[in-house]
Amino acid sequence: MEGHADRVEASTAAGEERLSPAVELRGINKHFGAVHANRDIDLAVDRGSITGIIGENGAGKSTLVSILYGFYTADSGEVLIDGEPIRMAGAADAIDHGIGMVHQHFMLVPTMTVLENVMLGREGGALLAEGEQATRAQMAEISSAYGLEIDPDALVGELPVGLQQRVEILKTLLRGARILILDEPTGVLTPQEADRLFEILAILKGDGVTILLITHKLREIMAATDAVYVMRRGEMVARRRTDETSQEELARLMVGRDVLFTVGGEPGAPGATILAVEGLSHVDERGAPCLADIRFELRAGEILGVAGVAGNGQSELLDVLSGIERPQSGRIVFAGRTFTADAPPDPSTLRDMGLAHIPEDRQQRGLVLPFQAFESSILGYHGGSEAGEGIFLALAAIRARCAGLMERFDVRPPDPDLRCGGFSGGNQQKMVVARELAAAPRALLVGQPTRGVDIGAIEFIHSQLLAIRDAGCAIVLVSVELDEIMSLSDRILVMNGGRIVGEVDRSEADADRIGLMMAGIDRAAGAENAA
């Protein structure tokens, strides 16, 4: 098997002499019940390098780094730091050995300031003033050295996710981390925030920090890492020097087959108008305008992409269209029924009319994490025939239906009784997508459909969206991934500052042009296209 040879290569290249790796894992095994999450894993990470670990959702990546960080204890195997075997009884042991971790979903208290979050666990005694002063000084020094500038007195909950991630990195560095683990660090970042993150990682690497990058984004692996390990179904199947491989090879190693990076197909065949939006405006709870005079039509059998830098109204547009938020003016006509500020839609009514919604935030809006998978599989549809007749739920039928969806959408592990919080982020996303597409909707609102999803699942989700479009579904697609928008959309609306600044047909889509419009630079040309 190719994996065995690569594991040998991982320990030392032929004829090459080097110091002990900063991190080494030998023969790591971990079970969760009947699931063998990690199988005889070997891994070695050079000091002062950026090493990637890639694999499909559920391949065992997060389990492996959770063992390294002390969240889990391996059933067997060794963890070595700087050549010395250590035993991790918890995250405190990892921190004591200079290991820091930035989790996919941040571990921050939103109602506290940046400084207060950084100080948690290292307050410096009962009297906080002295510890606060020392922490401020350390933050200023580290922020300046690594380009992590941030206001220490800002409330974390009011910061964009890119700055929240900086807080997490600052926390680890202030605790003396020289080994930094990042688990899917760009899953919630805009492209600009992701670029800035990798600039910061390059600075850290230059200062000797060892970085372990867990991601499914192959372009980021190719751009940022020195070496990459590939996991598949709990096993380490390959190790490559990044400058000696390609995206195509890595994708094939991850999935076990060739993967299409772009699933475009033929243009749709639009039919009758399903959704019309006229003069729609919305302000947030603080009174700040989010949407201004939004106008468009959506037809059956087409995908209408909405492009824009995050924070320019796309999220609020989905919230208003789905009935989560109320518009202040304008009207929405869906399936022949008109909704206004005085008679706003609500999610339940819209769902009954055939509007499905894949929300941008799967954890906050797509699932109930303490629920079992079969329970979340009917959220929003629990009043329908899928859930049974009468006042009692048909639990056996719901479980069986959930198991079928898990098989169809390759959710891992395929266990309807597992709590939703126990699945990886990508598998949580696949559960939400499976539930909404299974409803065979007339119209579908989609927010960031492939966020945190591996390359094989991206290909599958894209093909499923195109299939329901071809079956007559009308789709609004919001994504910060411009490649995704351009690959799937029949028409593209571009948003900036809460307004639609242009419309581009599929045949005329150009990344540079759309990028300028997203930045608000090409408004005149965009208006000309929209006319």
Salt bridges, closest charged atoms under 4 A:
GLU2 OE2 - ARG240 NH2 2.46
ASP6 OD1 - ARG240 NH1 2.93
GLU9 OE2 - ARG239 NH1 3.58
GLU24 OE2 - ARG26 NE 3.13
ASP46 OD1 - ARG18 NH1 2.78
GLU56 OE1 - ARG412 NH2 3.33
ASP75 OD1 - LYS30 NZ 3.92
ASP75 OD2 - HIS31 ND1 3.06
GLU78 OE1 - ARG26 NH1 3.78
ASP82 OD1 - ARG47 NH2 3.21
GLU132 OE2 - ARG136 NE 3.68
ASP153 OD1 - ARG136 NH2 2.62
GLU168 OE1 - LYS171 NZ 3.52
GLU184 OE1 - HIS216 ND1 2.97
GLU199 OE1 - ARG196 NH1 2.83
ASP207 OD2 - ARG178 NH1 3.80
ASP226 OD1 - LYS205 NZ 2.83
ASP243 OD2 - ARG241 NH2 3.03
GLU244 OE2 - ARG241 NE 3.70
GLU249 OE2 - ARG240 NE 3.06
ASP258 OD1 - ARG252 NH1 3.42
GLU278 OE1 - ARG331 NE 2.65
ASP284 OD2 - ARG286 NH2 3.62
ASP293 OD1 - ARG295 NE 2.95
GLU302 OE1 - ARG299 NH2 3.49
GLU302 OE2 - ARG491 NH2 2.70
ASP319 OD1 - ARG365 NH1 2.47
ASP410 OD2 - ARG412 NH2 2.89
ASP417 OD1 - ARG399 NE 2.71
GLU436 OE1 - ARG351 NH1 3.05
GLU436 OE2 - ARG435 NE 2.81
GLU459 OE1 - ARG257 NH1 2.94
ASP470 OD1 - ARG469 NH2 2.81
GLU481 OE2 - LYS217 NZ 3.12
ASP483 OD2 - ARG219 NH1 2.90
GLU484 OE2 - HIS462 NE2 2.66
ASP490 OD1 - ARG469 NH1 3.21
ASP490 OD1 - ARG506 NH1 3.99
GLU503 OE2 - ARG491 NH1 3.23
ASP522 OD2 - ARG513 NE 2.45
